[in-house]
Amino acid sequence: VTAEQLQHYPPPIADGFRALAASIHGVEAQQVIATNGGDELLRLAVSTFVEPGQAVGVLEPSYSLYRVLADLNQSPAVRVPLAEDWSCPADAARTFNEARAKLVFVTNPHAPSGRLTPVVQLSALAGELDALVVVDEAYVDFVDPDLGHDAVPLVSNHENVLILRTLSKGYSLAGLRFGYGIGAPGIIEPMLTKTRDSYNVGVVGQRLAVAALESRDRAAQTWEAVRRERTRLREALAQLGLDTPPSQSNFLLATVPDWAGHARTLCDALEDRGVLVRHFDQGCLRDKLRITVGTPTDTDRLLGELKTCIAAASPIGAPPEPS
Ligand SMILES: Cc1ncc(COP(=O)(O)O)c(C=O)c1O
């Protein structure tokens, strides 16, 4: 980026980035909108398509911003709890339709469990719902390529699907604030022309985002390393007695058994030892820890500290023998 380019306003709709993202995903440029992080796309979706007072559907637990955005829009949030295996319950669409939800958020892979909903199920859900379905694919880059998962073709068959992508997770560029949406032109156009700030992504961001997507083969090596480490961490956690559902994301959601102490206590003890994991003080997440997959060294460090903390919490340091 030259000094002269910085003196001028950026390309207003990031056309270079749009064209590149469109060609990568096999869609038209008018089916892509560039945003200031995925968060801006979520906000634009709500403020463009949901009138104040109209409902927003949320599968819980999930990304906390969904409900914040609903509140800001003065929209009641219709909350449907996920099933025990983190799948979408069969009657969710009916509940959302009965509440006349105008927009429904679906996180895929789900956060914080990492569960992946297959495209056929997303397609069925989109077909049943009277709402715009925002498929939040913030973590999709970590999905095992052997699964052949690609939700983008949904936008050609379903006028009510908007897919969120971000460079924050898979490209480790959270500081850049760059995300994008993919959807039917009829969904993208009102956000581009009505609700978006005129210059929502700067010239530096646009250039770096193009460079990031152009070198996605390099990023893909990291995704593969995360998947390898995810498998190793999952097995090691199971050996320690901490079960995790299969994850297609860059984190695992570990259940802390009673004999190993309270999840919150374990989280604090790990933090005291310089290891950061996440505890959510809500409902079915209270006995769980979200553990981000790091480098092999991070994994070894985490496992070592976890063993120490569990041993301190339970003097026997192992699951009690069945009596
Ligand atoms: C599920 C989910 N969606 C979207 C985002 C938004 O990310 P960003 O605004 O950095 O692109 C996040 C960030 O944590 C997330 O966890």
The ligand as an ORCA input file, in Angstrom:
! r2SCAN-3c Opt
* xyz 0 1
  C     -18.854    -18.242     16.640
  C     -18.193    -16.948     16.280
  N     -18.666    -16.242     15.245
  C     -18.131    -15.075     14.860
  C     -17.057    -14.536     15.544
  C     -16.563    -13.202     15.085
  O     -15.209    -13.139     14.835
  P     -14.555    -11.861     14.153
  O     -15.432    -10.676     14.397
  O     -13.222    -11.729     14.802
  O     -14.463    -12.189     12.701
  C     -16.524    -15.226     16.645
  C     -15.412    -14.674     17.420
  O     -15.047    -15.100     18.485
  C     -17.098    -16.466     17.006
  O     -16.636    -17.180     18.045
*
